[in-house]
Amino acid sequence: MQPGAEAAVDAFARRLADLHLDLAHARDAAQILAAAVRAVLPSRPAVVELHDLRLDEHGDPRATRPLARWAAPRDADPPGRIDAPLAIDTPRDDDAPAADIGRDDDAPAADIGRDDEAPAAAWRPLAAAPLADEWLADPDAPVVVVDLGDDPRCDPALRERLAPARALAVLSLRSFHPTAWQGLLVLRWDRPRAPDPDERQLLRVLMATLAPALGQRRALTAHADALAELDALRRLSARIGEAADVHELLAALVADARVPDARGKALAIETGPSGQPETLEIIAVHGGGPAAEATLGARFAVADSPASPLWMATPNTPLILDDLRSDPRLDPVGRAIHLRSGLLAAVVLALRWQGRWLGLIQVGWTVPRRFTAAERRLYGRIGPMIAAVLDNRQLIERGARALAEHRRQTRTLAAMLERLPLGVLIIDRASGRQQLNRAGLALLRGGDPEDPPLQLLHPDSERPVAPHERLWARALAEGVVVTGDRDLIAPDGVRRRLTVTAVPVRGADGGIATAVTVFHDITARRAREDSRARLQAELIATQRAALAERATPRIPISRDVVVVPIIGAIDRERGHQLIDAVLHLDDRGAARVVLIDLTGVPDLDDAGARVLAGAAALLRLRGVLPVLTGLRPAVAWTLAQHGPRGLTTCATLRAGLAYAARLLRP
């Protein structure tokens, strides 16, 4: 190898070694870009930029934004030296000044892996990246443009956007373990330039080394951010848990906001019959001076709160309003109400726990805010935590009140049970101890607590109720409400009927502790109900007979002629009535002709035809001539299709009467 070639190889090897060493020490995007710039500086680029990529759900790039940028000094020739300090800019929003990041080891990290809400440069569509189609199609090879002026891949818009650049190299940075897009490195030269083989190899080395470096820094930054979030959540959780009351809790939230002039407000929620919030009351304030303190105790309807539909829809989820002046979720009236309070940004936490509305926490600022994703997550996590703390404290307060009320109710219940006209038996599951009130003692023991209990029988039988068949035993064993009847023979010898309901009662541990059995004597009531049932059955039978008689009347025209008019449909029950009427024309059996008038029958089905046929057959067997009169077309058609042959019919009842008169004429 020639001495010149050996020197070139040594120089290239040193550049690669320096690149790997710089990347090993790089802490942020600016320092990663500085390492890349030092590696390519001998090629004299005019601008070197490092871009971040936003990926879609499939892991494919869909937007880009600049992370760090280096530009060669215009008054330097050559444009830069490898050992010279590099000024790396990290682009920000238009309203934020460009930061000179990477000047020393104590500088803050660049925006690798940071939240989208952080004040970095805005995301731009992927089409804004130079030659996106090229590096997307072949991400493993650098995209090199020797001369922007005559390269057919470059349209006039790209040339204008990159001016005064004349040569370009785009390196797609994609790691392989795991496979993921990490960013772009874009190099621009102010004059046409074709890279030699060593430079092309260097570009490939940059692609292979920058991608994992970016991925590693992103992972480390995300890990550090997660640890910081957990630490912040731990500190705030501890302060919330240690707060003696809602005032201290509110102070902890406002202090954690770490933004000047933050103020807070806590409101209690009162719900209506539907369980939905109806009224708000200010119970604590922090910050805002005397004017805010003067609002303590103020009450107003939830409907008057312009943001109420928003926080009611997502309880325990923070409602974050970055800028009340322009938030599209507020209507003009609601926006004006909020702005009168002097606040321009706010976080509202609607607290609900286990289906109960507890209250409302609001932290506000007099300036607009741009909440980061970390802040949004923090507020989202502390919402349920505050709800649980408040619910526990309310539970303790309710427990103390409930204990006092329980003692009062116990005394009242004992007095009420003794005066209750129903028998009550309480059985303790653990000890088997039984308690009877006065009415129960009279029913089960004849009034004397020293007497043995009366034997219970199954209803209307002499079979005793076994111990495992006791309703209270079933309630204890099955944990369900059990009802039933039992008989017993009273001391006076009268058999009495008891109706019994056994209810299991659970203890504090959720297990069944006792069974409460309620029973009372229904002997007299049952006798009255049986009597009423018999009377009702007799009345129904009488009414049914009268209705049957009216439904199929028998009209004697003479000693020999009877008319049976039928009105309405002929169903199964009507058929039985008709046959019954035919069988009991009269006790002497003197009728010789029966006119069954069907003028009032609009239609007839197969079953009705069979009923008429049966009635006619019965009449013939008794020596009586059946004559059908008043047949409508539909009825006549059904009889012709499904009725028996040889039936005597007349068009009208008058014609039937005339026919009977002729038939019976001597």
Disulfide bonds with the S-S distance in Angstrom:
none
